[in-house]
Amino acid sequence: MSTRPAIAVIGRRSRKVAGLRFAATVAAEAVCDAVFEAGGEPLVLHGGPRQALDGLPGRLASFAGVVVPGGSDLDPAHYGQRPHPRTEPDDPEQDRLDLAVLRAVVARRIPTLAICRGMQALNVVCGGTLDQHLTETSVSHLDALHEVTAEPGSHLASVVGTAPFKISSYHHQAVDRVGRDLRVVARAADGCVEALEHTTADVLAVQWHPEDLAGTSPQDGALFTDLVERARTRKEPA
């Protein structure tokens, strides 16, 4: 039996968790289950105090792959904007952690799957911007199912195919100006960017939540299998 590659699931900071007296670093069971079912060993990465971020690239190098999960709104100051009335930044320390993780995985080319907020943070790290509150269209993006289609010839298409498939969507913000070295590889019917690939680093990012349907959707399950496979064959940059 082959050893499970260690997959860092970047922890979410929570001020209160049932059964604990203090704040906690947590991860969604659905994300961890999806990684485990795909053959990986999910391990929650704790951000720690701010000074711990100085050693973050080295800490991440001990993992074979990374998942950057969804979460609350990123502070728009990180991409040079003032908050929209509907923007709700949650935790500056979480912002610092996620942005630092994404800079590190891009620089070190660590196999990564970025989900929802994770994709938005990737775009910001690469110099892009966000639409802080989507205009209502015929496609519902907040707590809804809708179809996406992968771009032919993309890595995403090699994983999920080129036929439309339904995804679980829960977001009110989205990629606006695409960052450098990123390629749009899926859109919703209304044009909303649904997936990005980094052109030089080993990072695939999706706007939807593949962990929601990973047990029943072949495409969503395949995203986690793909991450674990990329992690198994990871090579350190020269």
N, C-alpha and C positions, 0 to 999 in steps of 0.2 A: 504494500500500500504506500503510495507516494505521500510525502510530507505536504501538509497544507501550507501554501504560502501565506505569510503574515500580511494581512491587509489592515492598514490604519484607517479606522473610521473616526473622523475628526469630531471630537466631543462637542456637544451643545451645552452651554452654560445655563443652568436653571437655578433660580433663586429659592425654589422650594420643591421638594420631591416627597411624596408620601413615604413614610417610614424612616425618613432621615430628619435630623434636627437642624441641619444646616444646608447651605447651597450645595449644588452637586454638578458634576460633569456627567452628561448622559448621552445615550445614543438610542435611536429608534430601533426597537426589536425587529421591525420589518426589514430595515437595512441590514442588520446583523444576520438575520435569518437568510436573506437573499444571498449574502456573501458566503455564508456557511454552506448553503445548499449548492452553490456553484463550485464548492471545493476549496474555498479560502478559509483562513482563520481570522475572524474579525476581532480586532483589538482596539479599544477606545483610546484615542490619544488625548491626553489632558494638556491644555494650553499652559497652565501654571502661571506664575507671576510674569509681569511684562519682561523682565530680564531673561526669562527662560526662552524667549523667542530668539535671542542671539544664537542659541545652539540648536535651533529648530532644524535647519538643513541637515545637520549631522544626525539628529534623532530620526528624521524621516528616512535617511539613507539605510537604516536598519530594517525598514519594511520593504516588502516586494511590490506593494501597491497601495493606493490610497483611495478612499471615498470621501468626498467633500459633500455632506448632505445639505438638504434644504434648511430653511429657517426664516427668520424675520427679515425686514427690509434693511439693506445696507445703507449706512449714512451717506446721503448724496454729496457730502463734502469731499468724499473720496474721489468723486469724478467731477468736481468743480461746479456743483449746482446747489441751490437752496432747496429745502424740502418742499415738496408738494403738500397741500393740506391732507392728503390721504397717505402720505409716507409716514411710517412709524418705525424709525430706528429703535433698536432694543438694547443692545449691549456693546459699548465701544470696544471692550476686550475681545468679544467674539469677532467683531470686524477685524481687529488687528491680527487675531489668530488665523482666520480664514484667508486673509490677503497674504499673510506671511507664508502660509502653507502653499498657496497657489504659486507664489513667486518661486518657492523652493522646488516644487515638482516640475515646473517649467524649466528651471535652470538645470536640474539634475535628471530630467527626463524620466521621472518615476511614473510608471503606469498609473493612470488616475481616471476615475469616473467622477465627474462633478454633476450634482443634481440640483435643479431649481435655483435657489439662491447661490449654490456653488457655481453654476454656469454664469450667473450674473456677476459674481465676484471675479471669475476668470476674465470676463470681458473687461471689467474695470482694471484689473492688473495689467492687461494688455493695452490699456489706453483708451478703451471704449467707454460709452455712456449707456445709461438706462432710461427707458421711458418709465417715469415714476408712477404713472397710473394709466392703464390701458383704456382707450376709448372703447365703449361698448360696440360690439359688432355682432354678426350672426353666429360667431363662434364664442361660446362661453368658456372662459379660462379659469374661473374661480370655482373650485369644488365641482368639477364637471368632467365628463368623458368627451373627447373629440378625436378626430383622426389626424394623423400626421403621415407624411411620406418622405422617406429618405432620398437624398440626392443620389442618382446613379453614379457609380464610380467612387463613391466615398467609402471610408472605412465603416461608417455607420451602416451603409447599405449592405456591406459584406456580412454584417452581423445580423441585421433585422430584415434584409430583403428590400425590394423596391415597391412592394404593394402597400397601399394605405393600411394602417392598423390603428386601433383605438388605444388611447393613452389616458392616464389619470392626471388631470391638471388641477393645480391649486396655486395660483399666483395672480397678482394684480399688476406686477411690474414685469418688464421684459427688456431684452437687448434693444438698444436704439442704434447708435453708431457702433459698428463692429470694430473691435480692437485689432491691432497689428498681429500678423501671423495667425489669424483665426479665419476659418472658412465656414460659412453657413452651409450645413448639410441636411437640414430639414426645416420645413415651415408648416404652419397651420394653413387652412384654407383662406384665412383673412390676412396672410402674409406675416404673421407673428413668427419670429425666429424661435425654432423649437430645438435646434441642436447645433453645436459648434465643434469643430475639430481644430486642434493646434497643428500648424503645418510642419513644425520641427520637433516639438515635444510630444510625448506619448499621452496626450490628454484628450479624452472624449467627454463632452458635456451635453446634458439634455435638460430642457426646461421642465419637463414633466417629472412625475414621481414613479420611476420604474419599480420601486420596492412595493408599491401598493398592489400591483397585479403580477408580480414576479412568479407567483405560484401557479397562475392560470394562463398568463399571456406568454407564448413562446418568445415573442420579441423582447419583452421586458426581462424575462429570465435570461435570455441570451446576452443582454448587456452585462450582467454580473458574471456570466461564464466567460465572456470576452475579457473582462478585467482580470479574472483569475488566470486565464491563459496568458495574457500579456505579462502578468506578474511572474508566472513560472519561467518565462523566457527573457526576463529583464536582463539588460546589459548595462553596465555602468558607462556613462559617457567618457569618451577618450580625453 
